[in-house]
Amino acid sequence: MTPIERFTHLGRSPVRAPDQTTRNAQVRGAVVRLAAVQERTLRIRSTYGADRQGARVDHYVFEHDGRGELRAVMLTPASPPPWPGVLVCPGRNATLERVTGLIPPDHPGRDVAAHLTRAGFLTLTLDHGLDLWAAPAALGGRDAGDVLDGTLRLHGGSLLAALAEDALAALDWLRARPDVAATGLFGHSMGAAVALHTALLADEPIPLCAASHLGTYQTMIGKLLAWNQYTALPSILRHADLPELYTALSPAPLQIQYGNADARLDHDDAAQAGERIATSYEPGRAEVLDLPMGHSTGLAEAADFFTRALAKPAAGDDEPFVPAARVSFGVRARLDVLDLVDDALASGSLTLGPCGARLEDLAGHELGRGTAAVSSGSSALEIALRIVGVEGRTVLVPANTFFATAASAVRAGALVDFVDMEPDGLGLDPEGLRAALDAHEDVAAVVPVHLAGVLPDSLPQVLAICAERGVAVVEDAAHALGSSLDGRQAGTFGRLAAFSLYPTKVITSGEGGLLTAADPADLERVRRLRDHGKLSFEENLHEDLGSNWRMSELHAAVGLTHLARLAEVLAERRRLAAWYDENLARVPALTHHEISPDCATNHYKYLALLPDGVDRAALKRRLRAGGVRLAGEVYDVPLHRQPYFAPRFGDRSYPRAEAFTARHICLPIFPGMTTAQQERVVQALRDALS
Ligand SMILES: *Cc1c(COP(=O)(O)O)cnc(C)c1O
């Protein structure tokens, strides 16, 4: 079996085949992982320019950490700005001067940058710098690219990734220019491989014209000695072959050209690959051209493609879509997860192992309290309430919280009752709490919920009331990992506290939860209960009725990696929230929720209150139609109105919870969100509410 057949066999069984969109995202993800590019910005070392036949020619030399310098030539058309821009990645044997037409071409189609600039495009042509980085004597006749590739591979990199990294930086540089309207990528031969990977690694869809680089890797490397090994990422066939890499760019405009007289490609192989791409791509967005040429470029076809692909977009089309939330694991984090998962698989330690222990240590260190990892936030709550001993007794929970807060108490054998929200705040109402404690003699626990990640003003009073009455406090800190009040971390106020690591939460393990306990004996009990009440890992003696509430090592790998980035995640959320704080004044209809300066929230949710009479569902539909999705509310239906509880509590009234659940919205806030996206949210709200 060839590697690709093995891959096909595993990943493409008829039952399990993912749809094309998912598959494309997986392929792009694999490329990001294998390329593992670092962030790079271009720093200009020197530049000089001149006018030449009505157009302008600028030479740039950029600093390059690995190779000393990176040369580029920018050609500016004679027409007035702004111009559509094209980044040109030349083939291995092309020189900058020939591609930009500064000296006559040695090969048909070589002067592609000159041609595109005559057609009205600003072009930036990169010299990949493969022949400049080392002195010929040091190479001793070896190919400079091969030596560089070999060196990079020692560090788990590759030359292709390094070239794509350069091209990404050049693309950013081009896009930041105020005289460049929209940008596309062109590449020929090896440059086409660079351009393709650059497009796959770019954050946004980008039009690509790739010339003379088509086929399947097996055929290309097996048959033709002329093929550069460094036009493919190491290990890529475990994930995708070249046609699938092109397909993964869908729906960005794509043109692939190949020549029917190209001695370096296998024509049948290229034609079949082209067919595969054309049939899997978003209809009408990809064209594969079989041209009467050798290993060359169809200049007119390329210019025509960019003219169509970079035409001024219809108004609104280029505005950033804003999702409600996004789970973001950067490439470093993903590689760390893979290493930890591989450790677990190699050692056979798949649950209650070293990774979970490290997660517990790190969480304990962050929170300043002993911590155990469990299978979910809900199981953390249930275990905590079982330890407190709530069976047959009453547990008081907020009228406005997630269903799981109350459901966990019910599963632990308790009866629940609800307490309204405090005036002008998100916490429990101290008066309501006193009244509920008076009404029930058998209250075993109170569960304050740190809604939206905020440690509410009323928390100290709630804790004091519970202490006075001798009632245990179990914090539902599912929203609040990383939040603190007067420097004290969420999850360290109650006898026990539960955190959720569900994907929508600030830190996730996929599925999972954390439990903290003030008393080490409680923490020991947590460890027994999560593993069927077993006395120890080795002995099959059970003294408690626990359950399987364990966290697997695979989940722990994700959680540990994410938790290790808590400080970054918090800093980013706080930066985004500060931007909203400053800019929400532009939407006068909205009241932004004031948070006490004593609370350092993790900004799990960014809350705002709608004016009376605004139909929230209609507002959300309207925003959605304009490309802005609001995050989910916390919450839109209070517990006494939930169908499960309504038969018993439906006639109750909790006026503050009812008003809050009906009136608030949650603005999108997630790591990786851009200022342009935030700007879009504010504009959309302003338009919709004025
Ligand atoms: C998410 C959440 C839970 C439950 O956590 P899971 O990990 O999904 O079981 C409990 N309480 C609140 C307030 C939550 O938001």
Ligand as a Chemical Component Dictionary entry (heavy atoms), coordinates in Angstrom:
data_LIG
# 
_chem_comp.id                   LIG 
_chem_comp.type                 NON-POLYMER 
_chem_comp.pdbx_formal_charge   0 
_chem_comp.three_letter_code    LIG 
# 
loop_
_chem_comp_atom.comp_id 
_chem_comp_atom.atom_id 
_chem_comp_atom.alt_atom_id 
_chem_comp_atom.type_symbol 
_chem_comp_atom.charge 
_chem_comp_atom.model_Cartn_x 
_chem_comp_atom.model_Cartn_y 
_chem_comp_atom.model_Cartn_z 
_chem_comp_atom.pdbx_ordinal 
LIG C1 C1 C 0 -21.071 24.825 31.446 1  
LIG C2 C2 C 0 -21.716 24.947 32.745 2  
LIG C3 C3 C 0 -21.918 23.848 33.584 3  
LIG C4 C4 C 0 -21.704 22.434 33.162 4  
LIG O1 O1 O 0 -20.462 22.123 32.653 5  
LIG P1 P1 P 0 -20.282 20.866 31.684 6  
LIG O2 O2 O 0 -18.790 20.758 31.602 7  
LIG O3 O3 O 0 -20.926 21.186 30.397 8  
LIG O4 O4 O 0 -20.886 19.694 32.345 9  
LIG C5 C5 C 0 -22.450 24.075 34.848 10 
LIG N1 N1 N 0 -22.779 25.312 35.244 11 
LIG C6 C6 C 0 -22.633 26.389 34.456 12 
LIG C7 C7 C 0 -23.024 27.733 34.976 13 
LIG C8 C8 C 0 -22.128 26.231 33.171 14 
LIG O5 O5 O 0 -22.034 27.289 32.372 15 
# 
loop_
_chem_comp_bond.comp_id 
_chem_comp_bond.atom_id_1 
_chem_comp_bond.atom_id_2 
_chem_comp_bond.value_order 
_chem_comp_bond.pdbx_ordinal 
LIG C1 C2 SING 1  
LIG C2 C3 SING 2  
LIG C2 C8 DOUB 3  
LIG C3 C4 SING 4  
LIG C3 C5 DOUB 5  
LIG C4 O1 SING 6  
LIG O1 P1 SING 7  
LIG P1 O2 DOUB 8  
LIG P1 O3 SING 9  
LIG P1 O4 SING 10 
LIG C5 N1 SING 11 
LIG N1 C6 DOUB 12 
LIG C6 C7 SING 13 
LIG C6 C8 SING 14 
LIG C8 O5 SING 15 
# 
